[in-house]
């Protein structure tokens, strides 16, 4: 079952990750995505920390789709931890969509 939108929590420049939440019915799911994965989605990199929030919001739909896919791919007994998204997850998602005939 797909997750639904939550909130952008913050960008951690030291760890180079965004922290955000998603919803699984009534439960909050903690999520993180690397800045390099967001750069891949946005098609640009090397932006400063001040521009990161706007970059996240511009590709939020794709980020949330990736978070939901990672969450759904976990075993049922491993649904409680943080959903972490890296560039490799986005590549798998692209390959899956192309295999299904989507662009």
Secondary structure in CASP SS format (residue, H / E / C, confidence):
PFRMAT SS
TARGET T0000
AUTHOR 0000-0000-0000
METHOD secondary structure of the structure
MODEL  1
X C 1.00
X C 1.00
X C 1.00
X E 1.00
X E 1.00
X E 1.00
X E 1.00
X E 1.00
X E 1.00
X E 1.00
X E 1.00
X E 1.00
X C 1.00
X C 1.00
X C 1.00
X C 1.00
X E 1.00
X E 1.00
X E 1.00
X E 1.00
X E 1.00
X E 1.00
X E 1.00
X E 1.00
X C 1.00
X C 1.00
X E 1.00
X E 1.00
X E 1.00
X E 1.00
X E 1.00
X E 1.00
X E 1.00
X E 1.00
X H 1.00
X H 1.00
X H 1.00
X H 1.00
X H 1.00
X H 1.00
X H 1.00
X H 1.00
X C 1.00
X C 1.00
X C 1.00
X C 1.00
X C 1.00
X C 1.00
X H 1.00
X H 1.00
X H 1.00
X H 1.00
X H 1.00
X H 1.00
X H 1.00
X H 1.00
X H 1.00
X H 1.00
X C 1.00
X H 1.00
X H 1.00
X H 1.00
X H 1.00
X H 1.00
X H 1.00
X H 1.00
X H 1.00
X H 1.00
X H 1.00
X H 1.00
X H 1.00
X H 1.00
X H 1.00
X C 1.00
X C 1.00
X H 1.00
X H 1.00
X H 1.00
X C 1.00
X C 1.00
X C 1.00
X C 1.00
X E 1.00
X E 1.00
X E 1.00
X C 1.00
X H 1.00
X H 1.00
X H 1.00
X H 1.00
X H 1.00
X H 1.00
X H 1.00
X H 1.00
X H 1.00
X H 1.00
X H 1.00
X H 1.00
X H 1.00
X C 1.00
X C 1.00
X C 1.00
X C 1.00
END
